[in-house]
Amino acid sequence: MPDKPIKSEKIKVNKPYLKWFSIGFSIVLIEFIAIGSAYFIVESKNKSQQAALSDLVAKISQQNTYISELQNLPSVISSNAQRISDTEGNLRLVTENFNELKNEVGNHKVDLLAQQFNLLTHKLETLEETKNQEVLALSVALIIKENALYHRSFADEADILTQMTKDQPLVATAVQTISNLKTSYISDDLQLAEQFREIAKNLNFENNKNDIASDDKNEPEGTMAKSIALIKDTVAGLNFDKVVVVKKNIQNDEQIALIDKVTKLVDRHDFANALDIIKSSPDFQKLNSEDLNQWVQDVEKKISFDEAMSVIISSELSALRQDLSQAQGSDIQ
């Protein structure tokens, strides 16, 4: 019983101390927070002021640089002024020299020379356009001639030449001849000469004489032919064929001389005159030789081709020479 009251007093005595302790701790904590806040605020202000101060220092340094440059500006202006003065003097000197030159050659001579130069430029441009067309046509013609010489096809080149020279009436016929022969084989001179020599060995004029003699019963050779035929029919064991062959291959002196004459012309590659003799000679006209007829056709193709190419090449070269002469005359004027 007596212990309970004593315990109750101790509890009552400790409660005020706990209350004041809590109040004091709260005050200390609040002070600590206040001090920390004040320090943070002061530190932030210091950093902001420091950044502003650094920016200000940089601007002051830049202004100092500008001031230093401004101090050097008078010398730069003076140097530029000297250069401008020198340039002005050079321009004045050039103008004076040009005026002196103009006075020496005449007041209107420079303008006249400029007009003549412009006119010459225009003529040269026109000449260049014409010259290019003629040079191209001449080049194509030479390619065609080379292809024919080496027995190559020139069909494509002939079509190109036809298109390029459609406005040139002077070569229209020659170009048409080349176009007609574009699929033909053009023999060269050596081939034609060799072919004629082979054909001449086998030319037989006696066949035609025997045919003519058989129609005339009063001729001695007709009687001889009948006698030989009668002997062949009645006499056995004799080889008269050789005698007949020898008789058929006989050529008289005029015919031998005629063949020699044509052969010499062919060997000199004078096919035009050789062809004239063959066509005008009665002896050749009486022959019925397919080889000779084919040879004549090949020669005619060769002559037509060469004449057409000569016309085309000569015409294009003449045009080039004429254009060149006109250009030289314009330069002299």
ZIJOSUL-V556491 format. One line per field, one symbol per residue. phi: phi as a letter, one per 20 degrees, with the letter a starting at -180 (. if undefined). burial: + if it has 9 or more other ideal C-beta (glycine too) atoms within 8 Angstrom, else -. Layout:
# ZIJOSUL-V556491
phi->???
burial->???
This chain:
# ZIJOSUL-V556491
phi->.ffgfffffffffefffffffffffffffffffffffffffffffffffffffffffffffffffffffffefgffffffffffffffffffffffffffffffeofdfffffffffffffffffffffffffffffffffffffffffeldfcffffffffffdfddffdfffffffffefdeedfefffffffffffffdfcefgfffffffedfefffffffffffffffeddndeeffffffffefcffffffffffffffffemefffffffffeeffffffcdffffffffffffffffffffffffffffffffffffffffffff
burial->----------------------------------------------------------------------------------------------------++------++-----+--++--++--+--++-++++++-++++++-++-----+--++++++-++--+--++-++++++-++---++----++-+++-++--+-++++++--+-------+++-+--+--+--------+--++---+--+---++-++-+++-++----+--++-+++-+-++--+-+-++--++-++++++++-+++-+++-+++-++--+--++--+---
